[in-house]
Amino acid sequence: MLQNRSSYPPQQSAVAPSLASSSEKSIPTSLTPSALRTSVTTPRKVTIYDRNLNRRAPELSLAAFAFLFNEIVQYSQKNVKGIQEMETKLSENGYHVGQRVLELTVIREIKSAKRETRVLGLLQFINTSIWKSVFGKPADALEKSKDQEDEYMIIDNDPIVNKYISVPKEMSQLNCAAFQAGIVEAVMDGCQFPARVTAHSVPTDLFPLKTVFLVKLDPVVVERERYMR
Amino acid sequence: MARTPRQVGEEVWKTRVEKVNAELVTLTYGSVVAQLCKDFGNDYIQVNEQLDKMGYNIGIRLIEDFLARTNTSRCRTFKDTAEIISKVGFKIFLNITPTVGNWSQDNKQFSLIFDENPLADFVELPDDGKAVNELWYSNILCGVLRGALEMVQTQVEAQFINDVLRGHETTEMRVTLIRILEDEMPVGDD
């Protein structure tokens, strides 16, 4: 439209190509100020990306989490055929959380962070940093399986997700900390140490909710470990 | 002298509440909503309903926890109820105190205006052009209120009318009193 208008006297347009070119130049210059004006008049919206991630995390009541988690368990119980499928669902929920927890923790510890290249280093990072930032305390122990080269165990004597959950007798196989296992699995995967993580109840008299998180490494990881040794 | 709701809330929060990292709750709630969106094939109306249902389930059990911790006595007016919800209820569970306001003429309707909402931290709605118009991300809270109040003989309707996630100025929930339920004696029981 602009060009049509600039060549408004039709006879002249053919005669003066220089005029046409000058009018072409005038188009961008006439556009720029208006483009500038709009960017000035519309105030930049504050988005979630402007927020400072290092802000110390506030606290909520444990009850709020317990109630919410309870609903997750109830919901996961629907439309599943067995306990295993239910644990998978819980684990998927945890995975979603774990991916984000890893990102947050790494961003916050960026100064002291180093890239973990060995299994043990990463597991220790999970045992301390991740556990602390999510559950407020480090995990209670980290063990290596005696028989299996590719298995490690993270032990939590009193996982908070299980605090208000009592498992009915007929479902004694179930451990809702599968959710927590999902978090660990996401962190392992996210750090390029693919693994399967499952939760197993190992009740003791002192710690009735004691849970072992079994980390089974992918063969790829085991092979890399051997190579790096 | 009777203590104000704000003092009660502060005290209970400080002394009688076990705490947990808020981000765990935020992210966990996020995973719930994400899961529901997936399960219902992004039918956000259904997601709202399901969240409300989950909230209701929470509410009917949460009220007991609330009463046990706070020793609250019966509210005499709906205005008292609103104050207690904001200054004590939200305080001891989510550590926020939404502002009570916009009362209707007949005092049967008020708004809770959330300056902060721990559930919605880190959250952006899906940019499919639908979620911004249909999804009430924090809808679980409406269910919680409805369920909890029903257990103390107060039938209400609660719904969000504004949400910063949708680009509104504030996050606002509208609570409407339907009726006060009467205790009914079973027939033949004196």
Boltz contact constraints between the chains, C-beta under 6 A:
constraints:
  - contact:
      token1: [A, 57]
      token2: [B, 21]
      max_distance: 6.0
  - contact:
      token1: [A, 57]
      token2: [B, 22]
      max_distance: 6.0
  - contact:
      token1: [A, 57]
      token2: [B, 23]
      max_distance: 6.0
  - contact:
      token1: [A, 58]
      token2: [B, 22]
      max_distance: 6.0
  - contact:
      token1: [A, 59]
      token2: [B, 19]
      max_distance: 6.0
  - contact:
      token1: [A, 59]
      token2: [B, 22]
      max_distance: 6.0
  - contact:
      token1: [A, 60]
      token2: [B, 20]
      max_distance: 6.0
  - contact:
      token1: [A, 60]
      token2: [B, 22]
      max_distance: 6.0
  - contact:
      token1: [A, 60]
      token2: [B, 25]
      max_distance: 6.0
  - contact:
      token1: [A, 60]
      token2: [B, 94]
      max_distance: 6.0
  - contact:
      token1: [A, 60]
      token2: [B, 95]
      max_distance: 6.0
  - contact:
      token1: [A, 61]
      token2: [B, 17]
      max_distance: 6.0
  - contact:
      token1: [A, 61]
      token2: [B, 93]
      max_distance: 6.0
  - contact:
      token1: [A, 62]
      token2: [B, 18]
      max_distance: 6.0
  - contact:
      token1: [A, 62]
      token2: [B, 20]
      max_distance: 6.0
  - contact:
      token1: [A, 63]
      token2: [B, 65]
      max_distance: 6.0
  - contact:
      token1: [A, 64]
      token2: [B, 25]
      max_distance: 6.0
  - contact:
      token1: [A, 64]
      token2: [B, 93]
      max_distance: 6.0
  - contact:
      token1: [A, 65]
      token2: [B, 20]
      max_distance: 6.0
  - contact:
      token1: [A, 65]
      token2: [B, 25]
      max_distance: 6.0
  - contact:
      token1: [A, 67]
      token2: [B, 58]
      max_distance: 6.0
  - contact:
      token1: [A, 67]
      token2: [B, 62]
      max_distance: 6.0
  - contact:
      token1: [A, 71]
      token2: [B, 54]
      max_distance: 6.0
  - contact:
      token1: [A, 93]
      token2: [B, 31]
      max_distance: 6.0
  - contact:
      token1: [A, 96]
      token2: [B, 31]
      max_distance: 6.0
  - contact:
      token1: [A, 97]
      token2: [B, 27]
      max_distance: 6.0
  - contact:
      token1: [A, 97]
      token2: [B, 28]
      max_distance: 6.0
  - contact:
      token1: [A, 97]
      token2: [B, 31]
      max_distance: 6.0
  - contact:
      token1: [A, 100]
      token2: [B, 27]
      max_distance: 6.0
  - contact:
      token1: [A, 134]
      token2: [B, 24]
      max_distance: 6.0
  - contact:
      token1: [A, 136]
      token2: [B, 21]
      max_distance: 6.0
